[in-house]
Amino acid sequence: MELVNLSMRLRALTVFRDLLSDPVIEALCSYLDCMENAWPQGAISGYAELVSRLYQTDGGDLGRHIRRVVMEHENVYIRTVGRGETPPDYMTRSVALELETLQEAASLTPDRLRAGLDGVGYLPDFGAAPGDLVESYFRRTAEIGRYGYGVYAGHHMFCLDDDGRITAVGHPDPVRLEDLVGYERERGLVLDNLRALLAGRTAANMLLTGDAGTGKSSTVKAAANALRDEGLRLVEVRRDQLRRIPALLDELSGNPLKFILFIDDLSFRRDDDSFGALKAVLEGSVSARSGNVILCATSNRRHIVREKFSDREGDDVHRNDAMQETVSLSDRFGLHITFQKPGKGDYLAIVRALARRWDVECPDLDASAERFALERGGRSPRAAKQFVERLAAEKPVE
């Protein structure tokens, strides 16, 4: 009778109604229906189907799965809170009651579910670690600016698909700030600006320029990894998707989290239509239009626009206009940070620090590192890392 009552309460979910289409919860409801109708053969098949689906998600733990889908569920209640509004009392009461129902479902153990299937023989086990779902949900809701909701609650790095939809990155670059050596001043400027964004203060759109391999992109991704629990999310936008940025700003403006729209390796030809699209967005001041979103671009070019000598031909007025156009876009970023190629001393300092971190030794470390850099076309943090990685790969196994 107890499980039958749970089945009816699950079917009555309203705020969390979309969860009834979750594969595991759907299978759970089907199994409970079979038990209600005293259909042992269907119940055996239903139980096996439930566990089969569960094994394919969250390591086969029912409690963990239900907690995850509840925390990531986007519904009218959480969207209302996310906008900074107070939901009606009746909606809050409904959420509390539905969470109790889902808590009971998350607390189900294999023994409770198999109680009416005595004498069947082997039926598989599954994990059961429920936790306090009600308390956890309302605590996260109270700190929604840190945790977010929907897909943003379970992921922190995203990209745009070909239709312009925001899609979670399943395996984001795990680079950490501690993994980066050198360029402390440059990283400090990036972090200070992002912390201003998180604190609700005015933050600038950022342009990171400099030589290839100096850690511009790694700095942005490492900062996003470090600040994810403070409410920062990163959405990567390809150059051919720049025209979608205004729609993105509209979509994200009501979200309680803070976002970086990240454009990596940005450069334009002078006749590129995307140039005007990005310039228009920057001219409109992204920070002013949407206080929770900033643009961050990296480029190996100081002025972003690829300029040829032929662009400078013509009279003085034409030449001056052409040159001003090439710098106009970069000047519209409020914060411009340059990552310069390291000199010999800085390069070797990076090599030594990475060698200590990776516990590798080389009798002629400095000379070998210099030769490696020459083979790679010059000194850079990337070359230093590649050199130390090669040493680590050659290290004898103890």
Solvent accessible surface area in square Angstrom, and as a share of the most:
residue,aa,sasa,rsa
1,M,188,0.84
2,E,107,0.48
3,L,27,0.14
4,V,28,0.16
5,N,61,0.31
6,L,0,0.00
7,S,2,0.01
8,M,103,0.46
9,R,85,0.31
10,L,1,0.00
11,R,104,0.38
12,A,69,0.54
13,L,2,0.01
14,T,97,0.56
15,V,17,0.10
16,F,0,0.00
17,R,121,0.44
18,D,100,0.52
19,L,10,0.05
20,L,30,0.15
21,S,87,0.56
22,D,21,0.11
23,P,75,0.47
24,V,1,0.01
25,I,2,0.01
26,E,78,0.35
27,A,4,0.03
28,L,0,0.00
29,C,2,0.01
30,S,52,0.34
31,Y,0,0.00
32,L,0,0.00
33,D,41,0.21
34,C,18,0.11
35,M,46,0.21
36,E,83,0.37
37,N,108,0.55
38,A,85,0.66
39,W,144,0.51
40,P,86,0.54
41,Q,141,0.63
42,G,9,0.08
43,A,1,0.01
44,I,55,0.28
45,S,72,0.46
46,G,13,0.13
47,Y,0,0.00
48,A,45,0.35
49,E,75,0.34
50,L,0,0.00
51,V,2,0.01
52,S,51,0.33
53,R,67,0.25
54,L,1,0.00
55,Y,118,0.45
56,Q,141,0.63
57,T,42,0.24
58,D,38,0.20
59,G,72,0.69
60,G,2,0.02
61,D,12,0.06
62,L,1,0.00
63,G,0,0.00
64,R,105,0.38
65,H,2,0.01
66,I,1,0.00
67,R,62,0.22
68,R,93,0.34
69,V,16,0.09
70,V,0,0.00
71,M,29,0.13
72,E,44,0.20
73,H,19,0.09
74,E,79,0.35
75,N,6,0.03
76,V,69,0.40
77,Y,11,0.04
78,I,8,0.04
79,R,90,0.33
80,T,13,0.07
81,V,27,0.15
82,G,9,0.08
83,R,133,0.48
84,G,71,0.68
85,E,89,0.40
86,T,125,0.73
87,P,15,0.09
88,P,51,0.32
89,D,104,0.54
90,Y,142,0.54
91,M,32,0.14
92,T,46,0.27
93,R,147,0.54
94,S,43,0.28
95,V,0,0.00
96,A,31,0.24
97,L,116,0.58
98,E,16,0.07
99,L,0,0.00
100,E,93,0.42
101,T,7,0.04
102,L,0,0.00
103,Q,36,0.16
104,E,40,0.18
105,A,1,0.01
106,A,0,0.00
107,S,35,0.23
108,L,0,0.00
109,T,49,0.29
110,P,17,0.11
111,D,103,0.53
112,R,75,0.27
113,L,0,0.00
114,R,49,0.18
115,A,66,0.51
116,G,54,0.52
117,L,11,0.06
118,D,125,0.65
119,G,86,0.83
120,V,57,0.33
121,G,60,0.58
122,Y,185,0.70
123,L,21,0.10
124,P,25,0.16
125,D,83,0.43
126,F,18,0.07
127,G,28,0.27
128,A,41,0.32
129,A,46,0.36
130,P,41,0.26
131,G,46,0.45
132,D,81,0.42
133,L,0,0.00
134,V,38,0.22
135,E,85,0.38
136,S,20,0.13
137,Y,6,0.02
138,F,58,0.24
139,R,111,0.41
140,R,57,0.21
141,T,11,0.07
142,A,88,0.68
143,E,63,0.28
144,I,17,0.09
145,G,35,0.33
146,R,97,0.35
147,Y,55,0.21
148,G,7,0.07
149,Y,22,0.08
150,G,3,0.03
151,V,64,0.37
152,Y,20,0.08
153,A,16,0.13
154,G,29,0.28
155,H,63,0.28
156,H,11,0.05
157,M,10,0.04
158,F,1,0.00
159,C,48,0.29
160,L,4,0.02
161,D,39,0.20
162,D,115,0.60
163,D,91,0.47
164,G,16,0.16
165,R,151,0.55
166,I,29,0.15
167,T,59,0.34
168,A,29,0.22
169,V,46,0.27
170,G,56,0.54
171,H,176,0.79
172,P,40,0.25
173,D,61,0.32
174,P,112,0.70
175,V,22,0.13
176,R,128,0.47
177,L,34,0.17
178,E,104,0.47
179,D,51,0.26
180,L,34,0.17
181,V,30,0.17
182,G,17,0.16
183,Y,36,0.14
184,E,117,0.52
185,R,166,0.61
186,E,25,0.11
187,R,24,0.09
188,G,26,0.25
189,L,58,0.29
190,V,0,0.00
191,L,23,0.11
192,D,88,0.46
193,N,16,0.08
194,L,0,0.00
195,R,109,0.40
196,A,11,0.09
197,L,3,0.01
198,L,33,0.16
199,A,64,0.50
200,G,60,0.58
201,R,148,0.54
202,T,126,0.73
203,A,6,0.05
204,A,30,0.23
205,N,11,0.06
206,M,0,0.00
207,L,0,0.00
208,L,0,0.00
209,T,2,0.01
210,G,13,0.13
211,D,58,0.30
212,A,55,0.43
213,G,7,0.07
214,T,2,0.01
215,G,21,0.20
216,K,14,0.06
217,S,30,0.20
218,S,36,0.23
219,T,2,0.01
220,V,0,0.00
221,K,45,0.19
222,A,0,0.00
223,A,0,0.00
224,A,0,0.00
225,N,28,0.14
226,A,52,0.40
227,L,3,0.02
228,R,88,0.32
229,D,93,0.48
230,E,88,0.39
231,G,0,0.00
232,L,0,0.00
233,R,10,0.04
234,L,4,0.02
235,V,0,0.00
236,E,59,0.27
237,V,1,0.00
238,R,112,0.41
239,R,89,0.32
240,D,101,0.52
241,Q,6,0.03
242,L,0,0.00
243,R,156,0.57
244,R,97,0.35
245,I,0,0.00
246,P,52,0.33
247,A,67,0.52
248,L,4,0.02
249,L,3,0.01
250,D,99,0.51
251,E,107,0.48
252,L,1,0.00
253,S,59,0.38
254,G,42,0.40
255,N,15,0.08
256,P,23,0.15
257,L,0,0.00
258,K,37,0.16
259,F,0,0.00
260,I,0,0.00
261,L,0,0.00
262,F,0,0.00
263,I,1,0.00
264,D,50,0.26
265,D,97,0.50
266,L,1,0.00
267,S,15,0.10
268,F,1,0.00
269,R,125,0.46
270,R,92,0.34
271,D,115,0.60
272,D,18,0.09
273,D,104,0.54
274,S,15,0.10
275,F,19,0.08
276,G,40,0.38
277,A,16,0.13
278,L,0,0.00
279,K,46,0.20
280,A,64,0.50
281,V,6,0.03
282,L,9,0.04
283,E,107,0.48
284,G,35,0.33
285,S,45,0.29
286,V,0,0.00
287,S,29,0.19
288,A,84,0.65
289,R,123,0.45
290,S,5,0.03
291,G,57,0.54
292,N,13,0.07
293,V,0,0.00
294,I,1,0.01
295,L,0,0.00
296,C,0,0.00
297,A,0,0.00
298,T,2,0.01
299,S,0,0.00
300,N,79,0.40
301,R,104,0.38
302,R,119,0.44
303,H,67,0.30
304,I,0,0.00
305,V,8,0.05
306,R,109,0.40
307,E,52,0.24
308,K,136,0.58
309,F,180,0.75
310,S,60,0.39
311,D,26,0.13
312,R,101,0.37
313,E,115,0.52
314,G,52,0.50
315,D,94,0.49
316,D,98,0.51
317,V,108,0.62
318,H,98,0.44
319,R,81,0.30
320,N,82,0.42
321,D,84,0.44
322,A,8,0.06
323,M,77,0.34
324,Q,101,0.45
325,E,59,0.27
326,T,4,0.03
327,V,32,0.19
328,S,19,0.12
329,L,0,0.00
330,S,2,0.01
331,D,95,0.49
332,R,80,0.29
333,F,8,0.03
334,G,63,0.60
335,L,41,0.20
336,H,57,0.26
337,I,3,0.01
338,T,60,0.35
339,F,1,0.00
340,Q,131,0.58
341,K,94,0.40
342,P,12,0.08
343,G,39,0.38
344,K,109,0.46
345,G,53,0.51
346,D,89,0.46
347,Y,0,0.00
348,L,11,0.05
349,A,50,0.39
350,I,8,0.04
351,V,0,0.00
352,R,97,0.36
353,A,20,0.16
354,L,13,0.06
355,A,5,0.04
356,R,174,0.64
357,R,116,0.42
358,W,98,0.34
359,D,97,0.50
360,V,12,0.07
361,E,163,0.73
362,C,28,0.17
363,P,146,0.92
364,D,68,0.35
365,L,32,0.16
366,D,51,0.26
367,A,49,0.38
368,S,15,0.10
369,A,0,0.00
370,E,33,0.15
371,R,126,0.46
372,F,4,0.02
373,A,1,0.01
374,L,142,0.71
375,E,118,0.53
376,R,128,0.47
377,G,69,0.66
378,G,22,0.21
379,R,74,0.27
380,S,11,0.07
381,P,21,0.13
382,R,134,0.49
383,A,4,0.03
384,A,0,0.00
385,K,102,0.43
386,Q,72,0.32
387,F,0,0.00
388,V,1,0.00
389,E,65,0.29
390,R,107,0.39
391,L,23,0.11
392,A,32,0.25
393,A,88,0.68
394,E,115,0.52
395,K,79,0.34
396,P,112,0.70
397,V,148,0.85
398,E,197,0.89
